Amino acid sequence: MKKFHLNEKRLGYLMILPSIILVVLITLWPVAQSFYNSLFDYRLNDPTRSERMLSANMDLERYVDNYFYIDSQLSNLEGSADGDDIATIQQARETIEGFHSELASDSEINAKMEQIDEMLMNFQPISDSDLKYAKLDNDFAEDYRTALNSISEELQVMAGEADNEDLAQNYEQTSSLIEATSTNILESNFIGFSNYAKYLQDGRMWKSLSNTMIFTIASVAFELVLGLAVALLINRTFSGRGIVRASVLIPWAIPTAVGAMMWGFLLDGQTGVIAHYFNEWNLIPNSSWLLSTSSGGMFSIIFADVWKTTPYMALLLLAGLQTIPNSLYEASDVDGANKFQQFFKITLPLLKSSILVALLFRTLDAFRVFDLIYVLTGGGPANATESISIYAYITLFSQQNFGEGSVLSVIVFLAVALISFIYVRLIGSDLFAGRTK
Amino acid sequence: MNKRAGIGFYIFLIIFVFLVMFPFIWVFLTSIKPVGEIFTSFKWFTTNPTTESYEAAVTNRPLLRYMLNSFVVSTVTTILAVGCAAFASYAVTRLPIKGKGLFLGVILAASMFPQVAVISPIFNIVTELGLRNSYTGLVIPYMTISLPLSIWILSTFFQKIPFELEESAKLDGASPFQTFRKIILPLATPGIFTTAILVFIAAWNEYLFALTINSDDVWRTVPVGISMYQSEYSVPWGDISAATVIVTIPIVILVLIFQRRIVSGLTSGSVKE
């Protein structure tokens, strides 16, 4: 019997393993990465900051290519310059050579440079980022950069003083080549918590956070009240339950983006039938109010969300209602309790855990809202309906700023963690009931 | 509360169903109007219904391709997620292993993770693997949503299967895996099927990952594709309403056939029994 038990255990771990690996790889690891990214000035659209670098780096591909020309251009200048300039140029050349040989004294970097040199000669692109970048000592990188920049400036001055135009142009060219080379030395873009400091003072971040909270609280509150009312009303036997159930499930089942497109049409200021009737009944100031003003926009996204999820809420609460034994109501009838007392003394207390679980999932869903707003209002008008997820998405993918965008992602993550923590404390062990022995 | 339903109740019911269904009704009525009428009047019924919007919806944009993409991605995601989840939920509900509470806690936490918190690293991974604009590139991130969801729902179903059957299988000398395959799996089939429907719907509806990862029009899924019908210059409401009707029909059919199962799946995690 002992052996059998051991096998069972092993089988258990084996069966659970694929799920653990997947969850770690595609959920926990990315969240950690998001946090790590948020500590860098990391932008996909800027070649000097498109990698996360803890120390200074050299873009060897461009450096090797530029260095090849620096040497020949400087000796060229030496031949045509006059007087004191020759000495300055010679010194500049020696400085650069000095730095270059110090760089090449690292055998690994030297080997990389030779390989890159060969590839460049054959016009091969260098796609391997391990080959392309080399780590540098931070002080060396800074010294080399300053040296290159000051040489570039000197040459610029000489260009201004040169008496013939050809010579001036040569100076200019060399100066800009050397300046370009200095940008191949990439500084570390690790900036610690500076991004966080920036966003904690960012008005748009606080605005989007408050938009998200208004949206979450308003939509979840309406959904709960309406959902509970509907659940109480249909908690009885009647014919046609199937039709009601199906009609309630369809808004829940269609993609949010499709629902948002439908509401975009119905609420539109010119062609929208709901905007038209609301205006006729004097519920709104004019028919374009719904989608082109800030309060109208907020109303519209809450309205669309309530339409889509109230039925779902009603279903969850109905299932909870059906577990309350009828005998409780019969007994309280005998005791002379009225409907009101029954609701507050029997229904609500017994429904508490169902309500809390439904609220937990709904609050989190509403707080993460993205597609509804993105499709219906696009965060507009003038960012009045922009949720924190939308702001994060825009920063990440429209501005290609993965460092700052990740800060916003981490803020969403922390807010969601806090909300779940509060709910889980309220619900307690009920959440796991019926899952583990 | 088995009260008898009166006339007033049915009137309420009809109004409720009408309000919930109104957007669909109006969008359907719009989709059969001639395009000119959409922009000029709010009449409910058109006198000369036409299918021109439907023809435009499938020719101006690759709507059928979007549906194929969504179908393939959602099906593959569902099979993989429910497969992994069936093993994990069996282990966690019925086998003597340690750390069950921790595992379920992590799974619940993972199901609560906002997608926007994982999107940029996942985008980097998928780009590095060269999987942008492909089905695999979407199935990978979809697992972040569907796997926790499947484990969460399936574990309630597994828990409900009586333990006596397993005990007697053990006594008859069945190995643990045989017990799983021959006894538990057949009994859990309805639950697995229910879970699969819910996971399929969740994958079908996903927007953020699909928008970011498959940016090429032929690889777009239904939700993203539909939202791209509006251009900067014009909003072709005729095409949009026809496209909406076309993509809603499969879901309506799915819901009509499986409504009981969907409800049982949705409520299994939230109600103590």
Chai-1 contact restraints between the chains, C-beta under 6 A:
chainA,res_idxA,chainB,res_idxB,connection_type,confidence,min_distance_angstrom,max_distance_angstrom,comment,restraint_id
A,N7,B,P176,contact,1.0,0.0,6.0,A-B,restraint_1
A,E8,B,L95,contact,1.0,0.0,6.0,A-B,restraint_2
A,E8,B,P176,contact,1.0,0.0,6.0,A-B,restraint_3
A,K9,B,P96,contact,1.0,0.0,6.0,A-B,restraint_4
A,K9,B,I97,contact,1.0,0.0,6.0,A-B,restraint_5
A,L11,B,P176,contact,1.0,0.0,6.0,A-B,restraint_6
A,L11,B,F177,contact,1.0,0.0,6.0,A-B,restraint_7
A,G12,B,A91,contact,1.0,0.0,6.0,A-B,restraint_8
A,G12,B,L95,contact,1.0,0.0,6.0,A-B,restraint_9
A,G12,B,I97,contact,1.0,0.0,6.0,A-B,restraint_10
A,Y13,B,I97,contact,1.0,0.0,6.0,A-B,restraint_11
A,M15,B,F87,contact,1.0,0.0,6.0,A-B,restraint_12
A,M15,B,A91,contact,1.0,0.0,6.0,A-B,restraint_13
A,I16,B,A88,contact,1.0,0.0,6.0,A-B,restraint_14
A,I16,B,A91,contact,1.0,0.0,6.0,A-B,restraint_15
A,P18,B,C84,contact,1.0,0.0,6.0,A-B,restraint_16
A,S19,B,C84,contact,1.0,0.0,6.0,A-B,restraint_17
A,S19,B,A88,contact,1.0,0.0,6.0,A-B,restraint_18
A,L22,B,M143,contact,1.0,0.0,6.0,A-B,restraint_19
A,L22,B,L147,contact,1.0,0.0,6.0,A-B,restraint_20
A,V23,B,A110,contact,1.0,0.0,6.0,A-B,restraint_21
A,I26,B,M143,contact,1.0,0.0,6.0,A-B,restraint_22
A,I26,B,T144,contact,1.0,0.0,6.0,A-B,restraint_23
A,T27,B,A110,contact,1.0,0.0,6.0,A-B,restraint_24
A,T27,B,F113,contact,1.0,0.0,6.0,A-B,restraint_25
A,T27,B,T144,contact,1.0,0.0,6.0,A-B,restraint_26
A,P30,B,V118,contact,1.0,0.0,6.0,A-B,restraint_27
A,P30,B,P121,contact,1.0,0.0,6.0,A-B,restraint_28
A,P30,B,I122,contact,1.0,0.0,6.0,A-B,restraint_29
A,V31,B,A117,contact,1.0,0.0,6.0,A-B,restraint_30
A,V31,B,V118,contact,1.0,0.0,6.0,A-B,restraint_31
A,Q33,B,P121,contact,1.0,0.0,6.0,A-B,restraint_32
A,S34,B,A117,contact,1.0,0.0,6.0,A-B,restraint_33
A,S34,B,P121,contact,1.0,0.0,6.0,A-B,restraint_34
A,N235,B,M1,contact,1.0,0.0,6.0,A-B,restraint_35
A,R236,B,M1,contact,1.0,0.0,6.0,A-B,restraint_36
A,R236,B,K3,contact,1.0,0.0,6.0,A-B,restraint_37
A,T237,B,N2,contact,1.0,0.0,6.0,A-B,restraint_38
A,F238,B,A5,contact,1.0,0.0,6.0,A-B,restraint_39
A,R245,B,Q259,contact,1.0,0.0,6.0,A-B,restraint_40
A,A246,B,V255,contact,1.0,0.0,6.0,A-B,restraint_41
A,A246,B,L256,contact,1.0,0.0,6.0,A-B,restraint_42
A,A246,B,Q259,contact,1.0,0.0,6.0,A-B,restraint_43
A,S247,B,V17,contact,1.0,0.0,6.0,A-B,restraint_44
A,S247,B,V20,contact,1.0,0.0,6.0,A-B,restraint_45
A,S247,B,M21,contact,1.0,0.0,6.0,A-B,restraint_46
A,L249,B,V255,contact,1.0,0.0,6.0,A-B,restraint_47
A,L249,B,Q259,contact,1.0,0.0,6.0,A-B,restraint_48
A,I250,B,V252,contact,1.0,0.0,6.0,A-B,restraint_49
A,I250,B,V255,contact,1.0,0.0,6.0,A-B,restraint_50
A,A253,B,I201,contact,1.0,0.0,6.0,A-B,restraint_51
A,A253,B,I251,contact,1.0,0.0,6.0,A-B,restraint_52
A,A253,B,V255,contact,1.0,0.0,6.0,A-B,restraint_53
A,I254,B,T248,contact,1.0,0.0,6.0,A-B,restraint_54
A,I254,B,I251,contact,1.0,0.0,6.0,A-B,restraint_55
A,P255,B,N205,contact,1.0,0.0,6.0,A-B,restraint_56
A,P255,B,P223,contact,1.0,0.0,6.0,A-B,restraint_57
A,A257,B,Y207,contact,1.0,0.0,6.0,A-B,restraint_58
A,A257,B,P223,contact,1.0,0.0,6.0,A-B,restraint_59
A,A257,B,S227,contact,1.0,0.0,6.0,A-B,restraint_60
A,V258,B,I226,contact,1.0,0.0,6.0,A-B,restraint_61
A,V258,B,T244,contact,1.0,0.0,6.0,A-B,restraint_62
A,M261,B,I226,contact,1.0,0.0,6.0,A-B,restraint_63
A,M261,B,I240,contact,1.0,0.0,6.0,A-B,restraint_64
A,M262,B,P23,contact,1.0,0.0,6.0,A-B,restraint_65
A,M262,B,V27,contact,1.0,0.0,6.0,A-B,restraint_66
A,M262,B,T244,contact,1.0,0.0,6.0,A-B,restraint_67
A,F265,B,W237,contact,1.0,0.0,6.0,A-B,restraint_68
A,L266,B,P23,contact,1.0,0.0,6.0,A-B,restraint_69
A,T271,B,F39,contact,1.0,0.0,6.0,A-B,restraint_70
A,T271,B,W237,contact,1.0,0.0,6.0,A-B,restraint_71
A,V273,B,W26,contact,1.0,0.0,6.0,A-B,restraint_72
A,V273,B,F42,contact,1.0,0.0,6.0,A-B,restraint_73
A,H276,B,F42,contact,1.0,0.0,6.0,A-B,restraint_74
A,L316,B,T267,contact,1.0,0.0,6.0,A-B,restraint_75
A,L316,B,S270,contact,1.0,0.0,6.0,A-B,restraint_76
A,A319,B,T267,contact,1.0,0.0,6.0,A-B,restraint_77
A,A319,B,V271,contact,1.0,0.0,6.0,A-B,restraint_78
A,G320,B,V271,contact,1.0,0.0,6.0,A-B,restraint_79
A,T323,B,V271,contact,1.0,0.0,6.0,A-B,restraint_80
A,S354,B,S270,contact,1.0,0.0,6.0,A-B,restraint_81
A,S354,B,V271,contact,1.0,0.0,6.0,A-B,restraint_82
A,V357,B,S270,contact,1.0,0.0,6.0,A-B,restraint_83
A,A358,B,S270,contact,1.0,0.0,6.0,A-B,restraint_84
A,L364,B,M112,contact,1.0,0.0,6.0,A-B,restraint_85
A,R368,B,P114,contact,1.0,0.0,6.0,A-B,restraint_86
A,F370,B,L208,contact,1.0,0.0,6.0,A-B,restraint_87
A,D371,B,Y207,contact,1.0,0.0,6.0,A-B,restraint_88
A,V375,B,S227,contact,1.0,0.0,6.0,A-B,restraint_89
A,S389,B,V116,contact,1.0,0.0,6.0,A-B,restraint_90
A,A392,B,V116,contact,1.0,0.0,6.0,A-B,restraint_91
A,L396,B,S120,contact,1.0,0.0,6.0,A-B,restraint_92
A,F402,B,S120,contact,1.0,0.0,6.0,A-B,restraint_93
A,S406,B,S120,contact,1.0,0.0,6.0,A-B,restraint_94
A,S409,B,V116,contact,1.0,0.0,6.0,A-B,restraint_95
A,S409,B,A117,contact,1.0,0.0,6.0,A-B,restraint_96
A,V412,B,P114,contact,1.0,0.0,6.0,A-B,restraint_97
A,V412,B,V116,contact,1.0,0.0,6.0,A-B,restraint_98
A,V412,B,A117,contact,1.0,0.0,6.0,A-B,restraint_99
A,F413,B,P114,contact,1.0,0.0,6.0,A-B,restraint_100
A,F413,B,A117,contact,1.0,0.0,6.0,A-B,restraint_101
A,V416,B,P114,contact,1.0,0.0,6.0,A-B,restraint_102
A,S420,B,M112,contact,1.0,0.0,6.0,A-B,restraint_103
A,A433,B,K272,contact,1.0,0.0,6.0,A-B,restraint_104
A,G434,B,T156,contact,1.0,0.0,6.0,A-B,restraint_105
A,G434,B,Q159,contact,1.0,0.0,6.0,A-B,restraint_106
A,R435,B,L104,contact,1.0,0.0,6.0,A-B,restraint_107
A,R435,B,S155,contact,1.0,0.0,6.0,A-B,restraint_108
A,R435,B,Q159,contact,1.0,0.0,6.0,A-B,restraint_109
A,T436,B,K100,contact,1.0,0.0,6.0,A-B,restraint_110
